[in-house]
Amino acid sequence: MSPATWKRRRVTIRSFYDWAVDEAKLLARRPYYRRPNGRDVLSWGATAALDVRQLTYEQWRFLDHVGLRGLLPDGTADPSFRSAHTLRDSAAGNLSITTGLRLREFRALLDIEVGPPRRDGTAKKVELQAIAKFGLPRTVEVQDATLRDIDWYRRTERAATVRRASKSLWRRREEFFVVDDVNMRQMKLRGVDHGRRRTWSVKAMDAELRARTMIEGEHGLEPMALFVGRHGRMLTSQRWEQVFLDAHARTLRIIEERDLELEMPRQVRIHDLRHTFADYMLELLTELLRKQDAEEYARSGRVPVYAADHQSRNPFLTVMGLLGHRRPESTMRYLTYKKNSNLLVAQAIKEWNDQDSTYAELALRHGGRWNG
């Protein structure tokens, strides 16, 4: 459990015992004590630091196919696996690991923000603001392969879930922001929220509003959220964490039962997908910069030395922007990890690119802009 998660749960525990002891008088005292320094034992004693954990391609593929999709290691269906949301869970995981989106960001996306795959196979740019951490605006690129995964989920699992939930949602329509006008060019929604006409820019909508945003469909109200649960509502962060916890537990069980050689991490969190994206993009962009400098030196006998060059052609700053970090120190931790495990990351990058060109293509696009 991360320090941030424990901090939230600690507040809940304290609130419960404050009520049980001080108000309801159910207990004579709290069942935990304070240390000599005045801090109670529920306090997180460790120094908060970024635990960088990245997955190899083989580990991610196993987690995706076996853990999230419920397949067996040979790719066949597992009759014992019980889930009606395998495509949703897999699509969300692939979206996070190929974009660096945080859980709070990808869970709150609206369907219209991502959209279907483009005919020319180019990436879709998604503008984030209100759902991003600290509200820092940034643009995320969703690549064609990920768009196709999402579209398959959209046309199958999501369509079935939305249809089943539409009548129930209609009966609760007074609770929702019901959209009747979608402006795709300006990415604005107009509709009725608690009896009042409202207009919202999509990027300015927070997660709570997005979870209540519906549109009238053929069978009733339909959620505009991209990833929805069986009741047609946006999933909570806690539910997503449980999905990945269960998926990881399944991979460990299958590996043990079938005596497989693959080693999975002892723990896998959704945030590890973001770490994987950051580690690999930093490595690829660094290698691309070295290649560009070598080519420039061979051509002209010089390498870029001006401050403007270092600002515009800086892998560190590029990754910082991709991740939406507010402080350089947050991204600097990935540099420290890269320094301590450079060979490991390089080997993992080669393995990943041999199987999937997602990271390489994204790095080339950003590296190409350095020369523009």
NUNU-651257 format. One line per 4 residues: number of its first residue (from 1); for each residue x, y, z of C-alpha. Coordinates in steps of 0.2 Angstrom, whole numbers, plus 5000, padded with zeros to 4 digits. Each point is the difference from the previous one (the first is absolute). Example, Ala and Ser with C-alpha at 12.3 -4.5 7.8 and 13.67 -1.06 7.14 Angstrom:
2
1> 5062/4978/5039; 5006/5017/4997
//
This chain:
372
1> 5000/5000/5000; 5007/5017/4995; 5002/5014/5013; 4986/5010/4991
5> 4988/4986/5001; 5004/4997/5018; 4998/5018/5005; 4982/5000/4992
9> 4995/4984/5010; 5008/5007/5016; 4989/5015/4999; 4985/4988/4999
13> 5006/4989/5014; 5003/5015/5011; 4983/5008/4996; 4991/4984/5005
17> 5008/4998/5017; 4998/5018/5003; 4981/4997/4998; 5000/4984/5009
21> 5009/5007/5016; 4995/5018/5001; 4982/5000/4993; 4992/4983/5000
25> 5010/4994/5016; 5001/4983/4993; 5018/4998/5005; 5009/5007/5016
29> 5016/5004/4990; 5008/4998/4983; 5008/4983/4996; 5017/5008/4996
33> 5012/5010/5009; 5011/5015/4998; 5019/4999/4999; 5011/5011/5012
37> 5002/5013/4986; 4981/5002/5000; 4997/4992/4983; 4988/4985/5000
41> 5004/4983/4993; 4989/5003/4985; 5012/5013/4994; 5011/4995/4985
45> 5018/5000/5006; 5009/4998/4984; 5007/5014/4990; 4989/5001/4984
49> 5010/4996/4985; 4996/4995/4983; 5002/4981/4998; 5003/4998/4982
53> 4994/4984/4993; 4999/4996/4982; 4994/4984/4991; 5009/4991/4986
57> 4990/4997/4984; 4998/4981/5005; 4993/5005/5017; 4988/5013/4993
61> 4994/4988/4987; 4997/4986/5013; 4991/5012/5011; 4989/5007/4986
65> 4996/4983/4992; 4999/4988/5015; 4996/5012/5014; 4988/5013/4992
69> 4993/4991/4985; 4999/4983/5009; 5009/4990/4987; 5011/4985/5003
73> 5019/5001/4997; 4997/4991/4983; 4987/5014/4995; 4985/4989/5001
77> 4985/5005/5011; 4999/4995/5018; 4983/4993/5004; 5002/5003/5019
81> 5003/5019/4997; 4985/5010/5005; 5000/5018/4994; 4989/5010/4987
85> 5012/5014/4998; 5016/4992/4994; 5001/5012/4985; 4997/5015/5010
89> 5014/4996/5013; 5012/4995/4986; 4997/5016/4990; 5002/5011/5016
93> 5016/4992/5004; 5007/5002/4983; 4994/5018/5000; 5010/5004/5016
97> 5016/4991/4995; 5001/5008/4983; 4996/5018/5005; 5006/5001/5018
101> 4982/5005/5006; 4997/5000/5019; 4985/4989/5006; 4991/5016/5005
105> 5002/5006/4982; 4995/4984/4989; 4986/4995/5011; 4991/5017/4998
109> 5002/5001/4981; 4984/5003/4990; 4998/4989/4984; 4999/5015/4988
113> 5018/5005/5006; 5008/4985/4994; 4989/4995/4985; 5002/4987/4987
117> 5016/4996/4991; 5005/5012/4986; 5000/4994/4982; 5018/5005/4997
121> 5005/4991/5016; 5007/5016/5008; 4999/5003/5019; 4986/5008/5009
125> 5004/5015/5011; 4990/5002/5016; 5001/5016/5010; 5000/4999/5019
129> 4997/5013/5013; 4987/4998/5014; 5003/4981/5002; 5019/5002/4999
133> 5010/5001/5017; 5000/5018/5006; 4990/5005/4985; 5016/5001/4989
137> 4995/5000/4982; 5009/4989/4988; 4996/4990/4984; 5001/4981/4999
141> 5002/4990/4984; 4991/4984/4999; 5007/4989/4986; 4991/4990/4987
145> 5003/4983/5008; 4992/5006/5016; 4986/5009/4991; 4996/4984/4992
149> 5000/4990/5017; 4988/5014/5007; 4989/4999/4985; 4998/4981/5001
153> 4994/5003/5018; 4989/5014/4995; 4990/4990/4987; 4998/4984/5010
157> 5001/5000/5019; 4997/5019/5003; 4985/5000/4987; 4992/4985/5010
161> 5003/5008/5017; 4993/5016/4994; 4984/4992/4993; 4997/4990/5016
165> 5002/5015/5011; 4991/5013/4990; 4982/4998/5007; 5007/5000/5018
169> 5009/5016/4997; 4985/5008/4992; 4990/4998/5016; 5014/5010/5009
173> 5002/5013/4987; 4997/5014/5012; 5017/4996/5008; 5010/5002/4984
177> 5006/5013/4988; 4990/4995/4985; 5009/5006/4984; 4989/5005/4985
181> 5013/5009/4989; 5018/4993/4997; 5012/5012/4991; 5014/4989/4994
185> 5010/5015/4992; 5001/5010/5016; 4998/4985/5011; 4986/5007/5010
189> 4984/4992/5007; 4984/5009/5003; 4986/4993/5010; 4989/5000/5016
193> 5007/4998/5018; 4988/5000/5014; 4988/5010/4990; 5012/5013/4994
197> 5007/5002/4982; 5019/4998/5001; 5015/5001/4987; 5016/4991/5004
201> 5017/4999/4991; 5004/4982/5001; 5018/5003/5007; 4993/5011/5014
205> 4989/4986/5006; 5005/4992/5016; 4999/4981/5004; 4984/5002/5011
209> 4991/5010/4986; 5006/4987/4987; 4993/4986/5010; 4983/5008/5000
213> 5000/5005/4981; 4987/4990/4990; 4993/5002/4982; 4983/4994/4994
217> 5001/4984/4990; 4988/4988/4991; 4996/4990/5015; 5002/5014/5014
221> 5014/5009/5007; 5018/4995/4996; 5016/5005/5009; 5013/5010/4991
225> 5014/4993/5010; 5011/4988/4990; 5003/4987/5013; 4984/4995/5009
229> 4995/4986/5012; 4985/4988/4999; 4988/5014/5006; 5006/5012/4987
233> 5009/5011/5011; 5018/5006/5001; 5011/4988/5010; 5008/5007/5016
237> 5019/5000/5003; 4998/4987/5013; 4991/4988/4988; 5014/5002/4987
241> 5013/4996/5013; 4990/4984/5005; 5000/4995/4981; 5018/5001/4999
245> 5003/4992/5017; 4989/4985/4994; 5009/4999/4983; 5017/5000/5009
249> 4995/4986/5012; 4993/4990/4985; 5017/5001/4991; 5010/4994/5016
253> 4988/4986/5002; 5001/4994/4981; 5019/5001/5001; 5000/4989/5015
257> 4988/4988/4994; 5008/4997/4983; 5018/5002/5007; 5004/5014/4987
261> 5017/5008/4999; 4993/5018/4999; 5004/5010/5016; 4986/5013/5004
265> 5003/5014/5013; 4995/4997/5017; 4988/5014/4999; 4992/5009/4985
269> 4991/5017/5001; 4991/5009/4987; 5013/5014/5002; 5014/4988/4995
273> 4993/5002/4982; 5004/5018/5001; 5017/4996/5006; 5003/4989/4986
277> 4995/5013/4987; 5011/5013/5009; 5015/4988/5001; 4999/4994/4982
281> 4997/5017/4992; 5014/5008/5009; 5012/4987/4994; 4994/5001/4982
285> 5000/5019/4999; 5018/5000/5008; 5006/4987/4987; 4991/5010/4986
289> 5009/5016/5006; 5017/4992/4999; 4996/4993/4983; 4995/5018/4994
293> 5016/5008/5007; 5011/4986/4992; 4992/5004/4983; 5002/5018/5003
297> 5018/4999/5005; 5003/4988/4984; 4992/5013/4989; 5007/5017/5007
301> 5013/4996/5013; 4990/5007/5014; 4987/4996/5013; 4986/5011/5007
305> 5007/5010/5014; 4988/5015/5001; 4988/5002/5015; 4985/5000/4988
309> 5006/4983/4993; 5001/4992/5017; 4982/5007/5004; 4992/4994/4984
313> 5010/4983/4998; 4999/4994/5018; 4994/4983/5004; 4997/5004/5018
317> 4989/5015/4996; 4991/4990/4987; 4996/4986/5012; 4995/5013/5014
321> 4988/5007/4988; 4993/4983/4995; 4997/4995/5018; 4993/5017/5005
325> 5012/5003/5014; 4999/5016/5009; 5017/4999/5008; 5017/4994/4991
329> 5004/4990/5016; 4986/4988/4996; 5007/4996/4983; 5018/5000/5007
333> 4996/4985/5010; 4999/4990/4983; 5017/5007/4995; 5007/4993/5017
337> 4991/4983/4996; 5007/5000/4982; 5018/5003/5007; 4999/4986/5012
341> 4992/4987/4988; 5006/5006/4983; 5004/4983/4993; 4984/4992/5006
345> 4989/5014/4992; 5010/4999/4984; 4997/4981/4999; 4982/5002/5004
349> 4998/5014/4987; 5007/4988/4986; 4989/4986/5006; 4984/5012/4999
353> 5005/5007/4983; 5003/4983/4993; 4982/4996/5003; 4991/5017/5000
357> 5005/5016/4992; 4988/5011/5010; 5014/5009/5010; 5012/5001/4986
361> 4987/5009/4989; 4995/5012/5013; 5018/5004/5004; 5004/5003/4982
365> 4985/5012/4998; 5006/5010/5015; 5018/4999/4994; 4995/5006/4983
369> 4993/5016/5007; 5017/5004/5008; 5006/5003/4982; 4985/5010/4995
//
